Amino acid sequence: MLNSYYSSSIEDFLRTTSEEIIGKITIENRFDSTFYQNVAWKEEIDILKKSLFGLSGYIFFEFSIPRMGKRVDVILIIKDLIFVLEFKVGQNRFLYYDIEQVWDYALDLKNFHKPSHTTFVVPVLVATEAEYLDPIITTKNHNDNLAYPVKTNSKGIRDVILKTIDFFHESNTNILGEDYAAGAYHPTPTIIEAAISLYNNHTVKEITRGDAGAINLTSTTNSIAEIIEKSKFNKKKSICFVTGVPG
């Protein structure tokens, strides 16, 4: 189960004072929160209170991404849409690194978090002091219901939400916050973990000896080249595992 420092329905969030919310976040935070961190949380909360009025759904602060060892600033669930919000409080530019950060969070959830597999996931970078940009909602060409990062400022979050709802043609499906947080999270293994798994039932002798003659090498490279061409033609992803010397 993925955890967060604060979670509630949007309705309860709007009724709860900023001080109470910060208090709950601070209690759940295992590390000492700094004055500047509390100020950032306060501004994020105030911005969201102004942006979410009249909307229903769920909200999470500091939502865990175990594989990355990071936390998303805010996750919003509205109907069947998942908004991944990364705040840059006081920042007046949309930096490439920050766009990549929120994009990585969304990709991780989409690929490894089961409830996110079949839902629309929208990464949003909020540079609070940046110039307002009209939200542009676009999706990848893999038909995986993942939007490209959207850039906005402190006043544009509501526009992003409403425009996204229109873009994805509002459905009658509602995702429950409890079910989303409790969903299975299965990240792919690291290279070390994969190697251990592959050779778990092999002896040291089998690991150290992996001859590959010219015929085998040619056959291997030809097979991989064929897989690559098919993947390009069908616009699909493929994973190749090569053992022995070619690997």
C-alpha positions in Angstrom: 0.0 0.0 0.0 1.4 3.4 -1.0 1.3 6.0 1.8 1.0 9.7 2.1 1.4 12.3 4.8 -2.1 13.6 4.4 -5.2 12.2 2.5 -8.9 13.1 2.5 -11.8 13.8 0.2 -11.6 17.1 -1.5 -14.7 18.2 0.3 -13.1 17.5 3.7 -9.9 19.2 2.6 -11.8 22.4 1.8 -13.5 22.3 5.2 -10.2 21.8 7.1 -8.0 24.7 8.1 -4.5 25.0 6.6 -3.0 24.7 10.1 -4.8 21.4 10.8 -3.6 20.0 7.5 0.0 21.1 8.0 -0.1 19.6 11.5 -1.2 16.2 10.2 1.5 16.3 7.5 4.2 17.2 10.0 3.1 14.4 12.4 3.3 11.9 9.6 6.7 13.2 8.4 9.4 11.0 9.9 12.0 13.7 9.3 12.2 17.1 10.9 10.2 19.5 8.8 11.8 22.9 8.3 10.3 26.3 8.5 10.6 26.7 4.8 9.0 23.4 4.1 6.0 24.4 6.3 5.7 27.7 4.4 5.7 25.8 1.1 3.0 23.4 2.3 0.9 26.4 3.5 1.1 28.0 0.1 0.3 24.8 -1.7 -2.7 24.3 0.5 -4.0 27.8 0.0 -3.6 27.6 -3.7 -5.5 24.3 -3.9 -8.3 25.5 -1.7 -8.9 28.3 -4.2 -8.6 25.9 -7.1 -10.8 23.0 -6.0 -14.0 24.7 -4.8 -17.0 22.9 -6.2 -15.0 19.8 -7.2 -15.3 16.3 -5.7 -12.7 13.6 -5.4 -9.6 12.9 -3.3 -6.4 14.6 -2.4 -3.0 13.2 -1.2 0.0 15.2 0.1 3.5 13.7 -0.2 2.3 10.6 -1.9 5.1 7.9 -1.9 6.9 6.6 -5.0 8.9 3.7 -3.4 11.0 2.7 -6.5 12.3 6.3 -6.7 12.5 6.9 -3.0 10.6 10.2 -3.6 7.2 11.7 -2.8 4.8 13.5 -5.1 3.8 16.9 -3.7 0.1 16.3 -4.4 -2.0 13.7 -6.1 -5.6 14.7 -7.0 -8.2 12.1 -8.0 -11.2 13.7 -9.8 -13.7 11.2 -11.3 -11.4 8.8 -13.3 -8.5 11.3 -13.7 -5.3 11.2 -11.7 -3.4 14.5 -11.5 0.2 14.4 -10.4 1.2 17.8 -9.1 4.7 19.0 -8.5 4.9 22.5 -6.9 7.8 24.9 -7.3 6.8 27.5 -4.8 8.2 31.0 -5.6 9.6 29.9 -9.0 8.9 32.0 -12.1 10.1 29.7 -14.8 9.3 26.2 -16.0 12.7 24.5 -15.8 13.5 21.4 -17.9 14.6 19.5 -14.8 11.3 20.1 -13.0 9.3 19.0 -16.0 11.3 15.8 -16.1 10.7 15.3 -12.4 6.9 15.4 -12.6 7.0 13.4 -15.9 9.1 10.6 -14.1 6.6 10.5 -11.3 3.7 10.0 -13.7 5.5 7.4 -15.7 6.3 5.5 -12.6 2.7 5.4 -11.4 1.4 4.5 -14.9 3.8 1.6 -15.3 4.1 0.2 -11.8 1.0 1.2 -9.8 -1.9 -1.1 -10.7 -4.8 1.4 -10.3 -3.0 3.8 -12.6 -2.7 1.3 -15.4 -6.2 1.9 -16.8 -6.8 5.5 -15.7 -5.9 8.8 -17.2 -2.7 10.2 -15.6 -1.8 13.9 -16.0 1.5 15.3 -14.7 1.3 19.0 -13.8 4.2 21.3 -13.0 3.1 24.3 -10.9 5.7 27.1 -10.9 3.7 29.4 -8.7 5.1 32.7 -9.9 5.4 31.8 -13.6 3.5 33.5 -16.4 0.0 31.9 -17.0 -0.1 29.5 -19.9 -3.3 28.3 -21.5 -3.3 24.6 -20.6 -2.4 22.3 -23.5 -3.6 18.7 -22.9 -1.9 16.1 -25.2 -1.3 12.4 -24.8 1.4 10.0 -25.9 0.9 8.0 -29.1 1.1 4.7 -27.2 -2.6 4.8 -26.2 -1.7 4.4 -22.6 -3.8 7.2 -21.2 -0.8 9.2 -20.1 -0.7 12.9 -20.8 2.4 14.9 -21.5 3.4 17.3 -18.7 1.2 20.4 -18.4 2.8 23.7 -17.2 0.8 26.2 -15.1 1.1 28.7 -12.3 -0.7 29.1 -9.0 -3.8 30.5 -10.7 -4.1 27.9 -13.5 -4.6 24.6 -11.7 -8.4 24.8 -12.0 -8.2 25.5 -15.7 -5.9 22.5 -16.1 -8.4 20.2 -14.3 -11.5 21.5 -16.2 -9.8 21.3 -19.6 -8.5 17.8 -18.8 -12.1 16.7 -18.0 -13.3 18.1 -21.3 -10.4 16.5 -23.2 -10.9 13.0 -21.9 -14.7 13.2 -22.3 -15.9 12.9 -18.7 -17.0 9.4 -17.8 -19.3 8.1 -15.1 -16.4 6.2 -13.4 -15.2 7.4 -10.0 -12.0 6.2 -8.5 -12.0 5.8 -4.7 -9.1 7.3 -2.9 -8.7 4.4 -0.5 -8.7 1.9 -3.4 -6.1 4.0 -5.3 -3.7 4.2 -2.3 -4.2 0.5 -1.5 -3.5 -0.6 -5.1 -0.6 -3.0 -5.8 2.8 -1.4 -6.7 5.1 -3.7 -8.6 8.2 -1.9 -9.9 10.6 -3.8 -12.3 13.7 -5.2 -10.6 17.1 -3.5 -10.8 19.8 -5.0 -13.0 21.3 -6.6 -9.9 18.0 -8.1 -8.8 17.3 -9.4 -12.3 20.7 -11.0 -12.5 20.2 -12.7 -9.1 16.8 -14.0 -10.2 18.1 -15.3 -13.6 21.0 -17.1 -12.0 19.3 -18.2 -8.8 19.3 -21.8 -9.8 22.6 -21.8 -11.6 26.0 -22.7 -10.3 29.1 -20.4 -10.3 30.5 -22.6 -13.1 27.5 -21.9 -15.3 27.8 -18.1 -14.7 31.5 -17.9 -15.5 31.2 -20.0 -18.7 29.1 -18.5 -21.4 30.7 -19.2 -24.7 29.2 -17.9 -27.9 30.6 -18.8 -31.3 30.3 -16.7 -34.5 27.1 -18.6 -35.5 25.4 -17.9 -32.2 26.5 -14.2 -32.2 25.1 -13.7 -35.8 21.9 -15.5 -34.9 21.5 -13.3 -31.8 22.1 -10.0 -33.5 19.8 -10.9 -36.4 17.0 -11.9 -34.0 17.3 -8.6 -32.0 17.4 -6.6 -35.3 14.2 -8.3 -36.4 12.5 -7.6 -33.1 13.5 -3.9 -33.3 12.1 -3.6 -36.8 8.8 -5.2 -35.8 8.6 -3.0 -32.7 9.1 0.1 -34.9 6.6 -1.0 -37.5 3.9 -1.9 -34.9 4.7 1.0 -32.6 5.1 -1.3 -29.6 7.6 -1.8 -26.9 9.7 -5.0 -26.7 12.2 -6.2 -24.1 15.1 -8.5 -25.1 17.0 -10.6 -22.6 20.4 -11.8 -23.9 22.5 -14.2 -21.9 26.0 -15.4 -22.4 28.8 -13.4 -24.1 26.5 -11.2 -26.3 24.9 -9.9 -23.2 
